[in-house]
Amino acid sequence: MRSRFDMQFAPPDIMITNYSMLSIMLMRNIDNGIFVEPKKWLEESEKNIFHLIIDELHLYRGKQGTEVAYWLKLVLNRLGLNPNHKQLRI
């Protein structure tokens, strides 16, 4: 995809971003589809699995670690998932 507008119109199967930008996307109505469409996809079949990859997670400590943990909780909540959900792989 060439632009953020493309992703807003048709959310990608794979999205690479950082936690700061994802935090902003969670707050903006224009980015709502990026979370709504995967949630619908997960609800279509129990065989659909959401993969969340967090590079260098072991480096997030202290205040930054708390922010990342809170961000993860918000993302999973938006997707209707929890850390032990059978459709989630981290």
Sequence and secondary structure as in RCSB ss.txt:
>XXXX:A:sequence
MRSRFDMQFAPPDIMITNYSMLSIMLMRNIDNGIFVEPKKWLEESEKNIFHLIIDELHLYRGKQGTEVAYWLKLV
LNRLGLNPNHKQLRI
>XXXX:A:secstr
  SHHHHHHS  SS    HHHHHHHHH GGGTHHHHHHHHHHHH TT  EE   TTGGG  HHHHHHHHHHHHHH
HHHTT  TT TTEE 
